[in-house]
């Protein structure tokens, strides 16, 4: 009795029937192991088989059906201006193609509500859907409202200004602008703190003494000692480190000893603990 292939329905040979085979070829065996589902082509409506992993929202049996379907346009009527316009058919299936332009679409949006920023007082407009969530006109005003501000006076121009306490704790707040910082020629914050420490210890010193082309921050003639305050931002540069090395060699040739304090060491320590450290270092060098 003739038997058919379980995949392609082709008649099996006598040898295949004798061997009790169910498929006519190895190709039919491999194809039978792959599970397929039946889907309808969105282009021509034809039913075809497809692997489940390749199923999409829109399925096409061939590239021709895909291109013909995506290029097909239909005539629509704008809901605002009632103007006739063409739109791609697949966009209509997805729920688009209601307005002829962006301007017509924006006319259907609700009117924005005016609101006043509690931080800067500027009036701004906002959508009704987020009117309860947004209180400030910008992220800057929102962050400023949460900051604790400290009043300070610029060392250069004497102008009063405010800055966040977080910046004040990091050692900022001496200048109102970057221009004032660049044009300032007075002593630095590190030197001012070191001066207060030396006065607290009762040590006589001189400020900004010149040795030929080199300047030193503090000179203690009685102990033949030079104290330098090195801020990390400036003294970490290679050319400045080379200059400091040449300065130190020149001062040592004149019989002076150089004592250096880093900016981080001066900033992190309060005046009394710093005074103990300075006194110990001076005693060691003397």
Helices and strands as residue ranges (DSSP letters): H 14-18, H 26-33, E 36-40, E 47-51, G 52-54, H 63-71, E 73-77, E 84-88, H 89-93, H 102-107, E 113-116, E 123-126, G 128-130, H 139-146, E 149-153, E 160-164, H 165-169, H 178-183, H 189-201, E 206-211, E 214-220, E 225-230, H 232-235, H 238-253, E 257-262, H 263-268, H 271-285
